[in-house]
């Protein structure tokens, strides 16, 4: 069953949330009169088409039709259900939602930890973060760690801003201190901060390490990364998978970088904690990092919410080149505009910034290589360096597979495809027709084996070629949304059962319920009751269209006449066929039921 939240909770979230602030986290807005305007993220928008109204607390794109309140924006932008959007915005506003009895979705990677309470784990992580911060600034305990940070030229301001801490060189300091603070070992275990020995005994997982809290987009601490201060062969170590944390779906620094990513349109992805901190220290605030893992589909999906393009920064060595190649494939599948840059002279971004400065770093990002240019250069260099048939064939196959993937994702138009094929043909000794046949085969292969991202949720628009009756129904809704006081003209003559097409039926059910109850409302009240984004899009379109027209009363009366005239025609047709009034009404209700049933279950009438 779908999760339901009380209206009081929804009202509380709406009162604590400004739609302008939320939309601004996803795209750049400029003031235009009493409204704000920006490029719509739900279609390819070259001229700002999305308007955000701070008074009505709604958004509307006049190009693609997307519209609604802040819940609908988050639903569309992040591909969430209505309840999930409520949870997301409640968390953003710091509002606690009532516990709802719903089955837990176990994470196989977590095992028994799947039964852990995420809120408790988050509180434990917050306590541990503060405990380790105190350790770092303890005069004796933190001396070595602070000296290391000083040598890396990470400022004290950055250390405090990023909540860097210290796990002491002790087997049980965290366990013992948590016990004094009444934090149970089982909660530390669920947070991945203890290792269990035999006989239900535990020891600290992180020891003698500089600790970096890993946070989600809402700044909630979900895990930790630790850099050894000794000779441990594991230089870096992350928390294990928990109810809150999966490193393949988490990015270090996202909470601090997302606003700059949205405003600049670009996310810069590096590989290390100190790289991120140093970049921000130098004013490059749209930088974040993966967590000791390759760039994954999960990372790409997260960044698609905020960034129009991604620049991946890698070390210029064999491992870095291979990591770049894998990451670029992921971004092609996820339909992301992607470029790659390599740090020169064998340095990581942190050291590069310290030696070359911010201007050099910015120039490196500016000169980042486009994905297809990089793939081409990789093919060209590989063919030049190898005279082995097997290796050369593998290089060509890999390049063609990348082209097929780009074609499938829509990132290569026919002209670009033609240029690549004509450039490739003399190098590999195949005709253009032969290359296109191979690309067609590979295109079918990637279509079968890979799941490509959908650019945007489908935005349902109103059919302009509607029948006279459909236009009349739309007219009734337009008028009543804009002037509820005219409901007296409709009452007893037109009702929600007259609206059979989706999403007009959903809107009419809610609208007539509020009107019949004599409740005062505006569009925000209607949007609050609507769960589906397609109904929300149409509702905002109806509201705007109705407000642009005059003589609402006359329009409403004309529309009612059309609807009543249609009912009268049906009545005469049924009477002529020998069907009585009661049977006519029964048939009308059955027809309505079947139409609604078919929308919800297309197979209902199959037999």
NORRA-V209024 format. One record per residue. N is the residue number from 1. RES is the residue in one letter. PHI is phi in radians with two decimals (999 if undefined). Layout:
BEGIN
<<N	RES	PHI> <N	RES	PHI>>
END
This chain:
BEGIN
<<1	X	999> <2	X	-1.18> <3	X	-1.32> <4	X	-2.04> <5	X	-2.02> <6	X	-1.13> <7	X	-1.04> <8	X	-1.11> <9	X	-1.18> <10	X	-1.08> <11	X	-1.08> <12	X	-1.08> <13	X	-1.14> <14	X	-1.09> <15	X	-1.21> <16	X	-1.68> <17	X	-2.23> <18	X	-1.75> <19	X	-1.06> <20	X	-1.11> <21	X	-1.11> <22	X	-1.17> <23	X	-1.10> <24	X	-1.13> <25	X	-1.30> <26	X	-2.01> <27	X	-2.74> <28	X	-1.44> <29	X	-2.00> <30	X	-2.11> <31	X	-1.28> <32	X	-2.40> <33	X	1.17> <34	X	-1.56> <35	X	-2.08> <36	X	-2.07> <37	X	-2.36> <38	X	-2.79> <39	X	-1.25> <40	X	-1.18> <41	X	-1.45> <42	X	-1.74> <43	X	-2.74> <44	X	-1.28> <45	X	-1.92> <46	X	-1.75> <47	X	-2.13> <48	X	-0.86> <49	X	-2.08> <50	X	-1.65> <51	X	-1.93> <52	X	-2.10> <53	X	-1.78> <54	X	-1.25> <55	X	-1.36> <56	X	-1.41> <57	X	1.02> <58	X	-2.35> <59	X	-2.19> <60	X	-2.68> <61	X	-1.77> <62	X	-1.56> <63	X	-1.80> <64	X	-1.79> <65	X	1.66> <66	X	-1.08> <67	X	-3.01> <68	X	2.60> <69	X	-1.66> <70	X	-1.16> <71	X	-1.12> <72	X	-1.20> <73	X	-1.09> <74	X	-1.17> <75	X	-1.02> <76	X	-1.21> <77	X	-1.21> <78	X	-1.98> <79	X	0.95> <80	X	-1.95> <81	X	-1.32> <82	X	-1.06> <83	X	-1.05> <84	X	-1.16> <85	X	-1.16> <86	X	-1.07> <87	X	-1.09> <88	X	-1.09> <89	X	-1.31> <90	X	-1.12> <91	X	-1.09> <92	X	-1.08> <93	X	-1.51> <94	X	1.28> <95	X	-1.78> <96	X	-1.45> <97	X	-1.56> <98	X	-1.12> <99	X	-1.17> <100	X	-2.08> <101	X	-1.27> <102	X	-2.43> <103	X	-1.13> <104	X	-1.24> <105	X	-1.77> <106	X	-1.09> <107	X	-1.71> <108	X	-0.96> <109	X	-1.24> <110	X	-1.64> <111	X	1.16> <112	X	-1.12> <113	X	-1.19> <114	X	-1.05> <115	X	-1.50> <116	X	-1.20> <117	X	-1.50> <118	X	-1.01> <119	X	-1.17> <120	X	-1.18> <121	X	-1.06> <122	X	-1.11> <123	X	-1.16> <124	X	-1.09> <125	X	-1.04> <126	X	-1.13> <127	X	-1.11> <128	X	-1.14> <129	X	-0.96> <130	X	-1.17> <131	X	-1.09> <132	X	-1.23> <133	X	-1.11> <134	X	-1.08> <135	X	-1.02> <136	X	-1.10> <137	X	-1.68> <138	X	-1.22> <139	X	-0.96> <140	X	-1.62> <141	X	-1.02> <142	X	-1.66> <143	X	-1.03> <144	X	-1.14> <145	X	-1.14> <146	X	-1.16> <147	X	-1.15> <148	X	-1.07> <149	X	-1.10> <150	X	-1.12> <151	X	-1.12> <152	X	-1.38> <153	X	1.10> <154	X	-1.53> <155	X	-1.21> <156	X	-1.09> <157	X	-1.07> <158	X	-1.16> <159	X	-0.99> <160	X	-1.25> <161	X	-1.12> <162	X	-1.72> <163	X	0.99> <164	X	-1.13> <165	X	-2.41> <166	X	-2.41> <167	X	-1.66> <168	X	-1.15> <169	X	-1.41> <170	X	-2.52> <171	X	-1.34> <172	X	-2.52> <173	X	-1.06> <174	X	-1.14> <175	X	-1.04> <176	X	-1.17> <177	X	-1.15> <178	X	-1.12> <179	X	-1.06> <180	X	-1.15> <181	X	-1.58> <182	X	1.14> <183	X	-1.66> <184	X	-1.23> <185	X	-0.97> <186	X	-1.11> <187	X	-1.30> <188	X	-1.12> <189	X	-1.15> <190	X	-1.12> <191	X	-1.47> <192	X	1.35> <193	X	-1.79> <194	X	-2.18> <195	X	-2.02> <196	X	-1.57> <197	X	-1.73> <198	X	-1.21> <199	X	1.06> <200	X	0.98> <201	X	-1.85> <202	X	-2.28> <203	X	-2.52> <204	X	-1.14> <205	X	-1.29> <206	X	-1.76> <207	X	-2.44> <208	X	0.92> <209	X	-2.37> <210	X	-1.36> <211	X	-1.88> <212	X	-2.08> <213	X	-1.12> <214	X	-1.80> <215	X	-2.10> <216	X	-1.52> <217	X	-1.13> <218	X	-1.65> <219	X	1.26> <220	X	-1.38> <221	X	-1.29> <222	X	-1.90> <223	X	-3.00> <224	X	-2.44> <225	X	-2.10> <226	X	-2.19> <227	X	-1.86> <228	X	-1.10> <229	X	-1.87> <230	X	-2.11> <231	X	-1.90> <232	X	-1.06> <233	X	-1.07> <234	X	-1.48> <235	X	-1.06> <236	X	-2.10> <237	X	-2.50> <238	X	-1.86> <239	X	-1.02> <240	X	-1.26> <241	X	-1.10> <242	X	-2.34> <243	X	-1.10> <244	X	-1.78> <245	X	-2.22> <246	X	-2.44> <247	X	-1.12> <248	X	-1.33> <249	X	-2.21> <250	X	-2.32> <251	X	-2.32> <252	X	-1.39> <253	X	1.65> <254	X	-1.04> <255	X	-1.09> <256	X	-1.58> <257	X	-1.64> <258	X	-1.10> <259	X	-1.13> <260	X	-1.18> <261	X	-1.11> <262	X	-1.13> <263	X	-1.21> <264	X	-1.55> <265	X	1.40> <266	X	-2.19> <267	X	-1.94> <268	X	-1.84> <269	X	-1.92> <270	X	-1.97> <271	X	-1.98> <272	X	-2.27> <273	X	-1.06> <274	X	-1.18> <275	X	-1.05> <276	X	-1.10> <277	X	-1.07> <278	X	-1.17> <279	X	-1.04> <280	X	-1.14> <281	X	-1.07> <282	X	-1.57> <283	X	1.62> <284	X	-1.61> <285	X	-1.63> <286	X	-1.81> <287	X	-1.87> <288	X	-2.54> <289	X	-2.48> <290	X	-1.33> <291	X	-1.98> <292	X	1.21> <293	X	-2.33> <294	X	-1.11> <295	X	-1.15> <296	X	-1.95> <297	X	-0.98> <298	X	-1.06> <299	X	-1.08> <300	X	-1.09> <301	X	-1.12> <302	X	-1.11> <303	X	-1.22> <304	X	-1.05> <305	X	-1.20> <306	X	-2.01> <307	X	-1.93> <308	X	-1.51> <309	X	-2.55> <310	X	-2.24> <311	X	-2.00> <312	X	-1.66> <313	X	-1.91> <314	X	-2.22> <315	X	-1.20> <316	X	-1.53> <317	X	-2.32> <318	X	-1.03> <319	X	-1.11> <320	X	-1.13> <321	X	-1.12> <322	X	-1.17> <323	X	-1.10> <324	X	-1.09> <325	X	-1.07> <326	X	-1.15> <327	X	-1.15> <328	X	-1.14> <329	X	-1.10> <330	X	-1.04> <331	X	-1.22> <332	X	-1.10> <333	X	-1.11> <334	X	-1.53> <335	X	1.03> <336	X	-1.90> <337	X	-1.22> <338	X	-2.24> <339	X	-2.34> <340	X	-2.30> <341	X	-2.28> <342	X	-2.10> <343	X	-1.29> <344	X	-1.43> <345	X	1.07> <346	X	1.18> <347	X	-1.67> <348	X	-1.59> <349	X	-0.97> <350	X	-1.06> <351	X	-1.17> <352	X	-1.08> <353	X	-1.10> <354	X	-1.18> <355	X	-1.65> <356	X	-1.80> <357	X	1.61> <358	X	-1.16> <359	X	-1.06> <360	X	-1.17> <361	X	-1.14> <362	X	-1.04> <363	X	-1.15> <364	X	-1.06> <365	X	-1.18> <366	X	-1.08> <367	X	-1.62> <368	X	-0.98> <369	X	-1.57> <370	X	-1.09> <371	X	-0.96> <372	X	-1.29> <373	X	-1.11> <374	X	-1.12> <375	X	-1.07> <376	X	-1.13> <377	X	-1.09> <378	X	-1.13> <379	X	-1.12> <380	X	-1.04> <381	X	-1.13> <382	X	-1.12> <383	X	-1.18> <384	X	-1.19> <385	X	-1.56> <386	X	-2.20> <387	X	-2.02> <388	X	-1.56> <389	X	-1.04> <390	X	-1.06> <391	X	-1.13> <392	X	-1.13> <393	X	-1.12> <394	X	-1.11> <395	X	-1.09> <396	X	-1.16> <397	X	-1.05> <398	X	-1.12> <399	X	-1.14> <400	X	-1.11> <401	X	-1.11> <402	X	-1.13> <403	X	-1.11> <404	X	-1.08> <405	X	-1.12> <406	X	-1.12> <407	X	-1.11> <408	X	-1.11> <409	X	-1.38> <410	X	1.45> <411	X	-1.63> <412	X	-2.24> <413	X	-1.41> <414	X	-1.00> <415	X	-1.16> <416	X	-1.11> <417	X	-1.06> <418	X	-1.10> <419	X	-1.12> <420	X	-1.16> <421	X	-1.11> <422	X	-1.18> <423	X	-1.31> <424	X	-1.38> <425	X	-0.91> <426	X	-1.21> <427	X	-1.31> <428	X	-1.79> <429	X	1.35> <430	X	-1.99> <431	X	-1.26> <432	X	-1.06> <433	X	-1.07> <434	X	-1.12> <435	X	-1.14> <436	X	-1.11> <437	X	-1.11> <438	X	-1.15> <439	X	-1.13> <440	X	-1.10> <441	X	-1.09> <442	X	-1.19> <443	X	-1.05> <444	X	-1.15> <445	X	-1.16> <446	X	-1.20> <447	X	-1.13> <448	X	-1.39> <449	X	-1.81> <450	X	-2.20> <451	X	-1.70> <452	X	-1.59> <453	X	-1.21> <454	X	-1.51> <455	X	-1.07> <456	X	-2.56> <457	X	-1.14> <458	X	-1.13> <459	X	-1.81> <460	X	-1.44> <461	X	-1.92> <462	X	-1.50> <463	X	-1.25> <464	X	-1.23> <465	X	-1.64> <466	X	-1.22> <467	X	-1.24> <468	X	-1.03> <469	X	-1.13> <470	X	-1.10> <471	X	-1.14> <472	X	-1.14> <473	X	-1.07> <474	X	-1.06> <475	X	-1.07> <476	X	-1.03> <477	X	-1.13> <478	X	-0.98> <479	X	-1.17> <480	X	-1.16> <481	X	-1.12> <482	X	-1.55> <483	X	-2.50> <484	X	-1.06> <485	X	-1.14> <486	X	-1.50> <487	X	-1.06> <488	X	-1.08> <489	X	-1.29> <490	X	-1.67> <491	X	-0.96> <492	X	1.48> <493	X	-1.99> <494	X	-2.28> <495	X	-2.37> <496	X	-1.04> <497	X	-1.20> <498	X	-1.39> <499	X	-1.86> <500	X	-1.81> <501	X	-1.48> <502	X	-1.49> <503	X	-1.73> <504	X	-1.07> <505	X	-1.12> <506	X	-1.13> <507	X	-1.15> <508	X	-1.10> <509	X	-0.97> <510	X	-1.25> <511	X	-1.08> <512	X	-1.20> <513	X	-1.09> <514	X	-1.18> <515	X	-1.17> <516	X	-1.13> <517	X	-1.45> <518	X	1.20> <519	X	-1.44> <520	X	-1.41> <521	X	-2.73> <522	X	-2.21> <523	X	-1.10> <524	X	-1.14> <525	X	-1.17> <526	X	-1.16> <527	X	-1.09> <528	X	-1.10> <529	X	-1.50> <530	X	-1.61> <531	X	-1.78> <532	X	-1.55> <533	X	-1.27> <534	X	-1.18> <535	X	-1.15> <536	X	-1.11> <537	X	-1.03> <538	X	-1.19> <539	X	-1.03> <540	X	-1.17> <541	X	-1.15> <542	X	-1.08> <543	X	-1.07> <544	X	-1.20> <545	X	-1.08> <546	X	-1.14> <547	X	-1.23> <548	X	-1.47> <549	X	-1.83> <550	X	-1.86> <551	X	0.90> <552	X	-1.07> <553	X	-1.10> <554	X	-1.11> <555	X	-1.10> <556	X	-1.15> <557	X	-1.08> <558	X	-1.12> <559	X	-1.15> <560	X	-1.11> <561	X	-1.05> <562	X	-1.11> <563	X	-1.17> <564	X	-1.17> <565	X	-1.10> <566	X	-1.17> <567	X	-1.13> <568	X	-1.16> <569	X	-1.06> <570	X	-1.09> <571	X	-1.10> <572	X	-1.12> <573	X	-1.13> <574	X	-1.23> <575	X	-1.12> <576	X	-1.07> <577	X	-1.46> <578	X	1.53> <579	X	-1.83> <580	X	-1.34> <581	X	-1.06> <582	X	-1.11> <583	X	-1.19> <584	X	-1.03> <585	X	-1.15> <586	X	-1.10> <587	X	-1.07> <588	X	-1.06> <589	X	-1.17> <590	X	-1.12> <591	X	-1.06> <592	X	-1.10> <593	X	-1.09> <594	X	-1.17> <595	X	-1.10> <596	X	-1.19> <597	X	-1.10> <598	X	-1.16> <599	X	-1.14> <600	X	-1.44> <601	X	-2.46> <602	X	-0.98> <603	X	-1.56> <604	X	-1.05> <605	X	-1.78> <606	X	-1.07> <607	X	-1.71>>
END
